[in-house]
Each structure stands twice: as C-alpha cells, then as structure tokens.
Amino acid sequence: MTVDKAVASSAVSLANGRAWGRAVDGDWSIIQQCRHGDVRAFAVLVEKYQDRLFNTTYRLCGNYQDARELTQEAFLRALKGINGFRSEAKFYTWLFRIALNLVRSHQRRAGRKHFSSLDEPDGKLEIASQAAALLDGDCADPAQRAIQAERNHKVLAALGRLAEQYRTVIVLRDIEGLNYEQIAQTLSLPVGTVKSRVHRGRLALKEYLADLMK
C-alpha cells in the first residue's frame, strides 16, 4: 500500500472527528484493514493511542509544539510502514519505538534538549513519578492549583535534566506504567540494564526534586 502524507493526515483528521466507531476485537483486525487500504481503520488506531503517545512524547522532549508534530509524524510513519508491523509485538510498542526514534533524531538535529515550553495550552499537566508523588490537577482551590502547577513544572524540568537513557526508562516505568520486561522489549535492552537505568534515574530525580520531598 502506497500512502502519501495527505492520505495519512486524513486519518488523523478522521480520528479527531471520531468519524468511525472503535473495533471491539483488538488491534490486529484493524491493522489488517489498514493493510487493505482502509484509512478509516487507521483513524481508529489514531483515536485510541494519540493522547497516550502525545503525553509520552511530550515528557521525552519537553516541548508542547514539538511533541504535537512528532506525534503526528509517528502516526504518518506507522501508516506508511503498517505492512512491516509484526504481531509478535503490541501495536503501541511498535508505535512508541517510531516516536522514540523521531524524538532522538529531532534532538540530535537541534543540538539540545527542548524543555522550554512548560505550559500546556489547556493548563493541565499530569505527571507522576515515584521520585515525586504529585497531587492531581483537579483541585478547586485556585491557590492550591497554582502550587500543584509549580510542582508539576519542577518535575518536568527535572526530567529534562536527566540523560536521555534515564529519562526514557523513567517515563516508561513511572508514567506509562510498563513493567521491566515490557520496557526491555520496547527498547531492545536486557532487563538488567533497564532495572539499572530506572534505579539511577530515580536517584537523580530524587536529588533534583529534593525541595519537593521535604
């Protein structure tokens, strides 16, 4: 199947408009439909995973606009390469690998990490980590919400200070909730390496967020 950018973008538009219902029998049947040229089927996958992928990508690159563009590009590449997907892996794991490679390439081209845009347009930033247990962002008290927002900003900034190898595993383990085996599969690393990086990343975050731990 040959897919150009305009066709792929239409899948994103369809998903945003919720133009097609969700399938009830898992991703594989949807992927099979995508392979037969059904862009509406791919829109189901976009709708299902776009928020999750954006949130993860944002925490990896730290810049809202960059994360939006990288997320869309990841879906475009996934659609173009859908015939290369193998059922041994979960679709989201495969999709995340595409996004992670895009983030890495983007940061290499930029020559620096983009952790400058700490405010999301909707004013709600939900970050969780074992190094800094945060309150949720739905408190009705404006003063308390302002405190929470400041704490969230500090956590995101602390993530930005981590080396990429540590930031990635922290996001996958403590924000995405993947277990060590799933992270190892996603990053093609030994489980022992994943555990070591998570441990070191948490120690670094604990140091960076010492003022929040008091």
Rosetta blueprint (number, residue, H / E / L):
1 M L
2 T L
3 V L
4 D L
5 K H
6 A H
7 V H
8 A H
9 S H
10 S H
11 A H
12 V H
13 S H
14 L H
15 A H
16 N H
17 G L
18 R L
19 A L
20 W L
21 G L
22 R L
23 A L
24 V L
25 D L
26 G L
27 D H
28 W H
29 S H
30 I H
31 I H
32 Q H
33 Q H
34 C H
35 R H
36 H L
37 G L
38 D L
39 V H
40 R H
41 A H
42 F H
43 A H
44 V H
45 L H
46 V H
47 E H
48 K H
49 Y H
50 Q H
51 D H
52 R H
53 L H
54 F H
55 N H
56 T H
57 T H
58 Y H
59 R H
60 L H
61 C H
62 G L
63 N L
64 Y H
65 Q H
66 D H
67 A H
68 R H
69 E H
70 L H
71 T H
72 Q H
73 E H
74 A H
75 F H
76 L H
77 R H
78 A H
79 L H
80 K H
81 G L
82 I H
83 N H
84 G H
85 F L
86 R L
87 S L
88 E L
89 A L
90 K L
91 F H
92 Y H
93 T H
94 W H
95 L H
96 F H
97 R H
98 I H
99 A H
100 L H
101 N H
102 L H
103 V H
104 R H
105 S H
106 H H
107 Q H
108 R H
109 R H
110 A H
111 G L
112 R L
113 K L
114 H L
115 F L
116 S L
117 S L
118 L L
119 D L
120 E L
121 P L
122 D L
123 G L
124 K L
125 L L
126 E L
127 I L
128 A L
129 S E
130 Q L
131 A L
132 A E
133 A L
134 L L
135 L L
136 D L
137 G L
138 D L
139 C L
140 A L
141 D L
142 P H
143 A H
144 Q H
145 R H
146 A H
147 I H
148 Q H
149 A H
150 E H
151 R H
152 N H
153 H H
154 K H
155 V H
156 L H
157 A H
158 A H
159 L H
160 G H
161 R H
162 L L
163 A L
164 E H
165 Q H
166 Y H
167 R H
168 T H
169 V H
170 I H
171 V H
172 L H
173 R H
174 D H
175 I H
176 E L
177 G L
178 L L
179 N L
180 Y H
181 E H
182 Q H
183 I H
184 A H
185 Q H
186 T H
187 L H
188 S L
189 L L
190 P L
191 V H
192 G H
193 T H
194 V H
195 K H
196 S H
197 R H
198 V H
199 H H
200 R H
201 G H
202 R H
203 L H
204 A H
205 L H
206 K H
207 E H
208 Y H
209 L L
210 A H
211 D H
212 L H
213 M L
214 K L
